[in-house]
Structure formats: structure tokens, C-alpha cells
Amino acid sequence: MTPNRILLDIETQRDFFHPAGACYTPHASEVAGSIYRLFRSARKRRLPVLSTVLRIRPGQLGPLAATPYCIEGSPGEKKMARTLLANRINLGLRNVTDLPQGIFRRYQQVIVEKRDTDIFKHARIERLITEMPPTTFIVCGAGVGQGIAQAVIGLRSLGFGVIVASDAVLTTDGPQYVLPMERMEAKGALLLPTDKIVLPPWPRVRVRRPAHARGARHWAAAARR
């Protein structure tokens, strides 16, 4: 599968989106509804999905809230059930560069667990992304001012097209929500409601042949060293 669209699902975990979650807010149910629509569209159109899961060590606080959340092994750490596809692989937490051959030809959903909000600090995610052909990422999930903004700005710097599903992202920043949204838009990301994304025709996004095109050569050379 050589996708020209991929759903990037960031931290859609129970502690953010389930009413019993440590960081749940009433607005989260509306955001979750939009995320589920994106997943239904991905299933119908057979879009590949790259999902990240944040795992915080017991006794530590994560970067998104002042209360413990997504603690390793806790119920709140688990992904929301409706964000799991049948044909999936979980690559776990290991921050290494090895990847199964032709991973998106074999699986529709790839899940990666991480300690940090920044996807580009995880070697497997970085390799997977830098070896992709020109692609547009549709982004949803939790942590607008952290993981989502970091992912969007990093993807745009590599030349990928990015569409942020504006009603399918959850802020943990309170009134500071608008600032990262403006920053992402300034970097060239499109901010669109879910209706505009899942209903035809799809929005057109300019994707240039990016700097990341050297990624496959980079990782091939690293593997030989």
C-alpha cells in the first residue's frame, strides 16, 4: 500500500476521552465523536492509520496534566476501543529503528507506544515517516499544544501535507488552545472540521517532494553500519 492519505491518531486514550478518565472534560465526548467518524471513514476507505499511545511510568507525572494519567498498566492508559482496527500491529515501547517489511501492506493500523509526546523522538516512528512517499496526514487526538503541534510542525518541515481535524483534537491547555492552532496553520497545515474531511470531495493539499525523501537511504546506510 502506497497511501496518499494516512490517519495520524495521537493519544486517543481512556484517561482523556472516557468519562472515568483522569483528564476527562465534558468537551472530550464531542471530540471523541469526531474522532470516531474519522475512524469509520478510515475503515470504509481502507486508509492506513498510525496511532501513538503515551505510557507514563508509575510515580511520574506526564507533560499534559498536573494529575497522574496514562500510567503504564492502568485502565486509563488503554486506547479507546473504537480507535482500534481489526488488522493492526502494536510495535510496543522499544525505541529502536527496526520495522517489519512492508508494514502498511500487511496491517491497516500501526500502533507505537512512547514515553514522550513528540513523535519524532521515537526512532521507529521517525523511520516509518521519513521513508514514506509524499503523503497527506490527517491528524486527530489529544494534546493540541504538545504532541499534536509537535507532530504537525515536524511533518510540515519534512514536506508532508497535513490536515488537522479541528473538531477532533482535544486541548489540555485551557485558554491557550488557540495559539498552537494558529502556529500549525502558519506552518501550512489545513484546519478543517471532520465533515469537510470525511465527505467527498476530499480537500486538495499541496505536497512537495520533501527533504524526507533521503530517509530510506539514511536508514539503509544506518543498517549497514
N, C-alpha and C positions, 0 to 999 in steps of 0.2 A: 504494500500500500504506500503510495506517494501522495500524501494528503496536501490539498491547498487550503484546508481549514482544519484546525485542531482545537478542541476544548481544553483549556487550562483551568483546572479546578483546584483552588488553593484553600486548604484547611476547612473543608466543609465537615466539621466535626461536631459531635453532640454538645460539647461544652459551649459552643457558640449558637447552635441552631435548635437544640432540644429544650423544651420548657424547664426541664430539670437541670440544665447545664449551668456551670459555674458562671459563665459570662453572658447568659441569655438575656435579651431585652425583647420587649413586645415587637419591635420593628423586625426582629430576626425572622419571625414567621412569614412576613411579606417577602423578605429577601429569599428565604428558603423556597417559597412558591415559585419565584422566578428562576432559581437555580434548577428546580425540578423540571421546569419547562425546557430549559437548555438541555438537560439530560434526556428528556423524551425526544427532543429533536435529534440529539446525537445518536440515540438508538435507531430512530427511523431512518436517518441519512447515513448511518454507519460511519459516523465521524470518529476518528481516534480521540482518545481522552488521556491527558496527562494529569494525574492527581498527586497532590502533596499532602502529607499528614505530619503535623507537628507533634513531637514527643518530648515532653519536658521530664527531666529526671526527678524522682521523688525528693522532696525537700527543697526544690528550687522554684523560683518564680520565672515565668516566661516574660517575653518583651511586650506582650499585648495587653496585659492587665495586672493590677496590683493584687489580685487574688489568685490562688493556685488554680490552674486549668490545664487540660490536656496532659495530665500526669501519666507517665508511662504505666500501662496496665490498668488504668482506671476506666470506668464506663464512659466518662466524658471524652476520653481520647479517641474513641471509635468514630469512624466515618458514619454519616447519616446513611441509612440503608438504601435510600432512593438515589444515592450517588455512587452506587456500586453496580457495575455491569457484569453480566454473566461471564463473558470472556475476558478475564483480567489476570494480571500478574502483579504481585506485590514484591518489589525488589528489596524491601526491608530498609534497614537503617545504615548499612555499611557504606561508608563514604569512599568508594573505590570507583575505578573507571571502567571495569568490565561490564559488558552488556550482552544479553542474548542476541544472537544473529537474527536480523530481520524482525525486530521485536514488534513493530506495528503491523507486520504481515501476519503475525501469529496471534496477537492479542489486540482487542479493541481498546482496553484500558490498561495503562501502566501506572502503578501506584508506587511512590517513593516516600519513605519516612525520613524526617530530618530533625535536627536539633535547633536550627536557625531559621528565621523567617525568609532569608534571602536564598532563592533557589539556585543562584549562581555560585553559592558557597558549597554546594553539593556536587561532587565530581561526576556522579552518574547523570544527574540532570543536566549539568553543563555539557557533558559529552553528547548526550542524546539530542540536545537542542542545537549545538554547534555543527552536528553532522546532518541536520535536516536541510532539504532543499528550500527555496523560497516558499514561505508558508504564512498564513494569517492565523494568529492565535485569538480565540475568543475567551476572555478572562472573566471568571466569577470566583466568589468565595469570601473569606473573612480576612480582615486586616488591611483596610484600604491604605492607610498611611505607612504600613510596613511591608509585608510580603507581596501584596498586590502591586503597590507602587514600585517596589524593587524589581519585580518581575517585568512589569510593563516597560520601565525605563531601560532595563537591561536588554529586553527583546528589541526595542526600537533602536538601541545603539548598535545592534547586530544587523539591522536592516529588515527585520521581520515586520509584517503588518500586524497591527494589534487593534482589536475591538474590545472595549471594556463594556460589559453588560451593566449599565449604570444602576439598574434596579435589582441586580443580582450580586452586588458586592456589599459587604457589611463592614461598617466602620467600627473601630474600637477607640476612636479619637475624639468622640463627642463633637463639640462645635468646630474642631479643626478639620472636619471631614472635607470641606470644600477645597482646602489647599492642595492636598495630594491629587485630587481630581483635576484641578487646573494645571498642575505640574505635568501630569500624564498627557493631558490634551496638548500642552505646549510642546511635548516631545513628539507629537504626531499621532497619538492614539485617537481612535474614534470612540466617543462616548455615546452609546445608543441604548435605548430600552430594549428589553427582551423581545417585544413584539416586532421590532424592526430587524431583529437578528434571525428569529425562527421562521418568520413568514416570508415567502418569496415576493419579489426577487431579493437575493442576498445583496447587502451593500458592497459596493466596489471599493477595494482597498489597494492602494499602490504599494507594491512590494518590489524593492530594488534587489539586484543581485548583491548580496551583502558581504561584509567583511568575514562573516562566519563561514563562507564557502571554503576557507582554508582549514576548517575544523577537522574534516576527515583526514587530510594529510597530516595535521598536527597529531591526532590521536594514533594514526598508523605509525608515525615515527616514534611516538612515545612507547608504543607497544613493543617496538623493536629494541628499545634501549634496555 
